Amino acid sequence: MTSSDRAGRLYRITYLGTGPAPDVRTVEAGEVAAVIEHAGEHGMQVLVRPYTRPHDQSETEARHDG
């Protein structure tokens, strides 16, 4: 994996215990450590998951048509 691969990688951050609808954000790989540190400083729990951008449906259909 190259550094450019890591730079473009996204993660979905879910702040747990923030009410009936949890706060969910998407951040780049370089921001994950700061999110975790900030949550720890404020006694918050977070769930961190890799996130893949949804594919453009029209782009996917075009590949299957031809």
N, CA, C and O atoms as a Tinker XYZ file with bonds, in Angstrom:
   264  protein
     1  N      0.860000   -1.184000    0.000000    73     2
     2  CA     0.000000    0.000000    0.000000    64     1     3
     3  C      0.897000    1.235000    0.000000    63     2     4     5
     4  O      1.817000    1.335000    0.812000    81     3
     5  N      0.643000    2.142000   -0.876000    73     3     6
     6  CA     1.439000    3.362000   -0.958000    64     5     7
     7  C      0.843000    4.439000   -0.076000    63     6     8     9
     8  O     -0.296000    4.324000    0.377000    81     7
     9  N      1.617000    5.489000    0.168000    73     7    10
    10  CA     1.112000    6.585000    0.999000    64     9    11
    11  C     -0.075000    7.268000    0.342000    63    10    12    13
    12  O     -0.952000    7.780000    1.037000    81    11
    13  N     -0.119000    7.288000   -1.004000    73    11    14
    14  CA    -1.259000    7.908000   -1.680000    64    13    15
    15  C     -2.522000    7.071000   -1.483000    63    14    16    17
    16  O     -3.620000    7.624000   -1.433000    81    15
    17  N     -2.383000    5.726000   -1.370000    73    15    18
    18  CA    -3.538000    4.877000   -1.080000    64    17    19
    19  C     -4.107000    5.199000    0.296000    63    18    20    21
    20  O     -5.321000    5.294000    0.471000    81    19
    21  N     -3.216000    5.366000    1.269000    73    19    22
    22  CA    -3.662000    5.659000    2.635000    64    21    23
    23  C     -4.284000    7.040000    2.727000    63    22    24    25
    24  O     -5.250000    7.240000    3.464000    81    23
    25  N     -3.747000    7.983000    1.993000    73    23    26
    26  CA    -4.250000    9.359000    2.054000    64    25    27
    27  C     -5.691000    9.446000    1.576000    63    26    28    29
    28  O     -6.464000   10.256000    2.086000    81    27
    29  N     -6.061000    8.620000    0.600000    73    27    30
    30  CA    -7.403000    8.668000    0.054000    64    29    31
    31  C     -8.400000    7.790000    0.781000    63    30    32    33
    32  O     -9.593000    7.838000    0.479000    81    31
    33  N     -7.945000    6.993000    1.727000    73    31    34
    34  CA    -8.823000    6.066000    2.439000    64    33    35
    35  C     -9.722000    6.829000    3.410000    63    34    36    37
    36  O     -9.280000    7.760000    4.084000    81    35
    37  N    -10.970000    6.426000    3.469000    73    35    38
    38  CA   -11.943000    7.074000    4.352000    64    37    39
    39  C    -12.385000    6.120000    5.452000    63    38    40    41
    40  O    -12.383000    4.900000    5.287000    81    39
    41  N    -12.763000    6.710000    6.575000    73    39    42
    42  CA   -13.276000    5.938000    7.701000    64    41    43
    43  C    -14.563000    6.564000    8.192000    63    42    44    45
    44  O    -14.705000    7.787000    8.200000    81    43
    45  N    -15.501000    5.727000    8.599000    73    43    46
    46  CA   -16.783000    6.175000    9.144000    64    45    47
    47  C    -16.652000    6.157000   10.659000    63    46    48    49
    48  O    -16.375000    5.113000   11.250000    81    47
    49  N    -16.852000    7.310000   11.287000    73    47    50
    50  CA   -16.749000    7.465000   12.732000    64    49    51
    51  C    -18.154000    7.594000   13.297000    63    50    52    53
    52  O    -18.916000    8.465000   12.877000    81    51
    53  N    -18.502000    6.731000   14.248000    73    51    54
    54  CA   -19.793000    6.811000   14.927000    64    53    55
    55  C    -19.538000    7.144000   16.390000    63    54    56    57
    56  O    -18.866000    6.394000   17.098000    81    55
    57  N    -20.080000    8.273000   16.839000    73    55    58
    58  CA   -19.959000    8.668000   18.238000    64    57    59
    59  C    -21.076000    7.968000   19.004000    63    58    60    61
    60  O    -22.256000    8.238000   18.779000    81    59
    61  N    -20.698000    7.073000   19.905000    73    59    62
    62  CA   -21.680000    6.276000   20.640000    64    61    63
    63  C    -22.200000    7.032000   21.856000    63    62    64    65
    64  O    -21.471000    7.800000   22.483000    81    63
    65  N    -23.474000    6.804000   22.180000    73    63    66
    66  CA   -24.073000    7.409000   23.366000    64    65    67
    67  C    -24.380000    8.878000   23.221000    63    66    68    69
    68  O    -24.387000    9.599000   24.219000    81    67
    69  N    -24.634000    9.350000   22.012000    73    67    70
    70  CA   -24.918000   10.772000   21.805000    64    69    71
    71  C    -26.400000   11.052000   21.621000    63    70    72    73
    72  O    -26.773000   12.111000   21.116000    81    71
    73  N    -27.246000   10.116000   22.024000    73    71    74
    74  CA   -28.680000   10.318000   21.891000    64    73    75
    75  C    -29.304000    9.236000   21.033000    63    74    76    77
    76  O    -28.646000    8.255000   20.688000    81    75
    77  N    -30.572000    9.410000   20.687000    73    75    78
    78  CA   -31.282000    8.381000   19.929000    64    77    79
    79  C    -30.677000    8.135000   18.536000    63    78    80    81
    80  O    -30.685000    7.003000   18.051000    81    79
    81  N    -30.164000    9.167000   17.907000    73    79    82
    82  CA   -29.525000    9.017000   16.603000    64    81    83
    83  C    -28.051000    9.362000   16.774000    63    82    84    85
    84  O    -27.715000   10.531000   16.965000    81    83
    85  N    -27.161000    8.369000   16.710000    73    83    86
    86  CA   -25.744000    8.670000   16.933000    64    85    87
    87  C    -25.189000    9.605000   15.865000    63    86    88    89
    88  O    -25.645000    9.615000   14.721000    81    87
    89  N    -24.197000   10.388000   16.268000    73    87    90
    90  CA   -23.518000   11.300000   15.358000    64    89    91
    91  C    -22.545000   10.479000   14.525000    63    90    92    93
    92  O    -21.683000    9.797000   15.080000    81    91
    93  N    -22.667000   10.530000   13.200000    73    91    94
    94  CA   -21.817000    9.759000   12.297000    64    93    95
    95  C    -21.125000   10.725000   11.343000    63    94    96    97
    96  O    -21.758000   11.605000   10.758000    81    95
    97  N    -19.812000   10.544000   11.196000    73    95    98
    98  CA   -19.024000   11.392000   10.299000    64    97    99
    99  C    -18.070000   10.537000    9.487000    63    98   100   101
   100  O    -17.721000    9.429000    9.895000    81    99
   101  N    -17.657000   11.037000    8.360000    73    99   102
   102  CA   -16.673000   10.366000    7.523000    64   101   103
   103  C    -15.419000   11.231000    7.502000    63   102   104   105
   104  O    -15.482000   12.427000    7.218000    81   103
   105  N    -14.270000   10.607000    7.810000    73   103   106
   106  CA   -13.012000   11.343000    7.855000    64   105   107
   107  C    -11.957000   10.602000    7.049000    63   106   108   109
   108  O    -12.089000    9.408000    6.781000    81   107
   109  N    -10.913000   11.318000    6.668000    73   107   110
   110  CA    -9.791000   10.711000    5.969000    64   109   111
   111  C     -8.897000   10.002000    6.978000    63   110   112   113
   112  O     -8.955000   10.285000    8.175000    81   111
   113  N     -8.074000    9.081000    6.492000    73   111   114
   114  CA    -7.226000    8.261000    7.343000    64   113   115
   115  C     -6.367000    9.097000    8.283000    63   114   116   117
   116  O     -6.180000    8.727000    9.442000    81   115
   117  N     -5.849000   10.205000    7.804000    73   115   118
   118  CA    -4.984000   11.048000    8.616000    64   117   119
   119  C     -5.672000   11.715000    9.786000    63   118   120   121
   120  O     -5.004000   12.224000   10.686000    81   119
   121  N     -6.999000   11.724000    9.793000    73   119   122
   122  CA    -7.760000   12.381000   10.854000    64   121   123
   123  C     -8.211000   11.424000   11.953000    63   122   124   125
   124  O     -8.668000   11.869000   13.005000    81   123
   125  N     -8.090000   10.119000   11.727000    73   123   126
   126  CA    -8.631000    9.130000   12.661000    64   125   127
   127  C     -7.994000    9.247000   14.039000    63   126   128   129
   128  O     -8.706000    9.242000   15.043000    81   127
   129  N     -6.688000    9.350000   14.112000    73   127   130
   130  CA    -6.008000    9.435000   15.406000    64   129   131
   131  C     -6.482000   10.644000   16.202000    63   130   132   133
   132  O     -6.682000   10.546000   17.413000    81   131
   133  N     -6.665000   11.778000   15.540000    73   131   134
   134  CA    -7.126000   12.988000   16.224000    64   133   135
   135  C     -8.548000   12.819000   16.742000    63   134   136   137
   136  O     -8.872000   13.299000   17.829000    81   135
   137  N     -9.399000   12.142000   15.975000    73   135   138
   138  CA   -10.782000   11.893000   16.413000    64   137   139
   139  C    -10.779000   11.025000   17.665000    63   138   140   141
   140  O    -11.503000   11.305000   18.621000    81   139
   141  N     -9.961000    9.968000   17.659000    73   139   142
   142  CA    -9.893000    9.066000   18.814000    64   141   143
   143  C     -9.353000    9.803000   20.035000    63   142   144   145
   144  O     -9.876000    9.647000   21.139000    81   143
   145  N     -8.310000   10.601000   19.840000    73   143   146
   146  CA    -7.736000   11.359000   20.948000    64   145   147
   147  C     -8.757000   12.342000   21.526000    63   146   148   149
   148  O     -8.901000   12.450000   22.744000    81   147
   149  N     -9.455000   13.050000   20.657000    73   147   150
   150  CA   -10.467000   14.020000   21.104000    64   149   151
   151  C    -11.580000   13.317000   21.879000    63   150   152   153
   152  O    -12.018000   13.805000   22.921000    81   151
   153  N    -12.030000   12.187000   21.377000    73   151   154
   154  CA   -13.085000   11.432000   22.065000    64   153   155
   155  C    -12.615000   10.987000   23.446000    63   154   156   157
   156  O    -13.362000   11.092000   24.419000    81   155
   157  N    -11.391000   10.494000   23.535000    73   155   158
   158  CA   -10.852000   10.050000   24.821000    64   157   159
   159  C    -10.742000   11.176000   25.829000    63   158   160   161
   160  O    -11.010000   10.984000   27.015000    81   159
   161  N    -10.350000   12.349000   25.361000    73   159   162
   162  CA   -10.231000   13.506000   26.246000    64   161   163
   163  C    -11.574000   13.937000   26.810000    63   162   164   165
   164  O    -11.634000   14.534000   27.885000    81   163
   165  N    -12.662000   13.636000   26.086000    73   163   166
   166  CA   -13.993000   14.057000   26.513000    64   165   167
   167  C    -14.845000   12.892000   27.022000    63   166   168   169
   168  O    -16.055000   13.036000   27.195000    81   167
   169  N    -14.214000   11.735000   27.261000    73   167   170
   170  CA   -14.926000   10.581000   27.806000    64   169   171
   171  C    -15.960000   10.002000   26.858000    63   170   172   173
   172  O    -16.949000    9.418000   27.300000    81   171
   173  N    -15.743000   10.158000   25.561000    73   171   174
   174  CA   -16.680000    9.655000   24.557000    64   173   175
   175  C    -16.153000    8.351000   23.975000    63   174   176   177
   176  O    -14.945000    8.113000   23.947000    81   175
   177  N    -17.068000    7.513000   23.512000    73   175   178
   178  CA   -16.702000    6.300000   22.813000    64   177   179
   179  C    -17.020000    6.468000   21.332000    63   178   180   181
   180  O    -18.046000    7.039000   20.962000    81   179
   181  N    -16.122000    5.961000   20.494000    73   179   182
   182  CA   -16.335000    6.030000   19.057000    64   181   183
   183  C    -16.137000    4.653000   18.445000    63   182   184   185
   184  O    -15.350000    3.842000   18.933000    81   183
   185  N    -16.857000    4.413000   17.380000    73   183   186
   186  CA   -16.702000    3.219000   16.566000    64   185   187
   187  C    -16.072000    3.680000   15.253000    63   186   188   189
   188  O    -16.587000    4.586000   14.597000    81   187
   189  N    -14.959000    3.057000   14.872000    73   187   190
   190  CA   -14.239000    3.436000   13.656000    64   189   191
   191  C    -14.302000    2.267000   12.689000    63   190   192   193
   192  O    -13.887000    1.153000   13.010000    81   191
   193  N    -14.835000    2.539000   11.483000    73   191   194
   194  CA   -14.935000    1.496000   10.443000    64   193   195
   195  C    -14.431000    2.037000    9.120000    63   194   196   197
   196  O    -14.620000    3.214000    8.817000    81   195
   197  N    -13.786000    1.181000    8.325000    73   195   198
   198  CA   -13.413000    1.622000    6.978000    64   197   199
   199  C    -14.663000    1.976000    6.184000    63   198   200   201
   200  O    -15.715000    1.363000    6.366000    81   199
   201  N    -14.549000    2.955000    5.314000    73   199   202
   202  CA   -15.690000    3.399000    4.517000    64   201   203
   203  C    -15.289000    3.421000    3.049000    63   202   204   205
   204  O    -14.251000    3.972000    2.681000    81   203
   205  N    -16.116000    2.823000    2.231000    73   203   206
   206  CA   -15.902000    2.827000    0.791000    64   205   207
   207  C    -16.962000    3.706000    0.162000    63   206   208   209
   208  O    -18.154000    3.550000    0.428000    81   207
   209  N    -16.525000    4.619000   -0.663000    73   207   210
   210  CA   -17.485000    5.501000   -1.343000    64   209   211
   211  C    -18.434000    4.658000   -2.183000    63   210   212   213
   212  O    -17.999000    3.726000   -2.860000    81   211
   213  N    -19.725000    4.976000   -2.147000    73   211   214
   214  CA   -20.665000    4.250000   -3.004000    64   213   215
   215  C    -20.328000    4.496000   -4.472000    63   214   216   217
   216  O    -19.941000    5.602000   -4.850000    81   215
   217  N    -20.474000    3.474000   -5.285000    73   215   218
   218  CA   -20.235000    3.628000   -6.712000    64   217   219
   219  C    -21.383000    4.377000   -7.351000    63   218   220   221
   220  O    -22.532000    4.252000   -6.928000    81   219
   221  N    -21.070000    5.151000   -8.367000    73   219   222
   222  CA   -22.091000    5.857000   -9.139000    64   221   223
   223  C    -22.877000    4.800000   -9.924000    63   222   224   225
   224  O    -22.301000    4.071000  -10.731000    81   223
   225  N    -24.185000    4.719000   -9.690000    73   223   226
   226  CA   -25.004000    3.676000  -10.312000    64   225   227
   227  C    -24.941000    3.740000  -11.831000    63   226   228   229
   228  O    -24.867000    2.696000  -12.478000    81   227
   229  N    -24.969000    4.928000  -12.419000    73   227   230
   230  CA   -24.941000    5.042000  -13.874000    64   229   231
   231  C    -23.612000    4.524000  -14.421000    63   230   232   233
   232  O    -23.573000    3.937000  -15.502000    81   231
   233  N    -22.520000    4.739000  -13.676000    73   231   234
   234  CA   -21.211000    4.237000  -14.097000    64   233   235
   235  C    -21.199000    2.711000  -14.072000    63   234   236   237
   236  O    -20.651000    2.081000  -14.977000    81   235
   237  N    -21.798000    2.113000  -13.041000    73   235   238
   238  CA   -21.858000    0.674000  -12.915000    64   237   239
   239  C    -22.705000    0.068000  -14.048000    63   238   240   241
   240  O    -22.334000   -0.951000  -14.630000    81   239
   241  N    -23.831000    0.699000  -14.349000    73   239   242
   242  CA   -24.706000    0.196000  -15.422000    64   241   243
   243  C    -23.990000    0.261000  -16.768000    63   242   244   245
   244  O    -24.132000   -0.645000  -17.589000    81   243
   245  N    -23.226000    1.320000  -16.998000    73   243   246
   246  CA   -22.529000    1.476000  -18.280000    64   245   247
   247  C    -21.520000    0.346000  -18.467000    63   246   248   249
   248  O    -21.329000   -0.118000  -19.592000    81   247
   249  N    -20.881000   -0.100000  -17.415000    73   247   250
   250  CA   -19.916000   -1.189000  -17.526000    64   249   251
   251  C    -20.582000   -2.505000  -17.901000    63   250   252   253
   252  O    -20.006000   -3.313000  -18.630000    81   251
   253  N    -21.796000   -2.718000  -17.403000    73   251   254
   254  CA   -22.504000   -3.974000  -17.672000    64   253   255
   255  C    -23.206000   -3.973000  -19.022000    63   254   256   257
   256  O    -23.495000   -5.044000  -19.556000    81   255
   257  N    -23.490000   -2.802000  -19.591000    73   255   258
   258  CA   -24.202000   -2.727000  -20.868000    64   257   259
   259  C    -23.300000   -3.052000  -22.051000    63   258   260   261
   260  O    -23.779000   -3.566000  -23.062000    81   259
   261  N    -22.023000   -2.768000  -21.949000    73   259   262
   262  CA   -21.188000   -2.846000  -23.117000    64   261   263
   263  C    -20.372000   -4.059000  -23.178000    63   262   264
   264  O    -19.613000   -4.245000  -24.130000    81   263
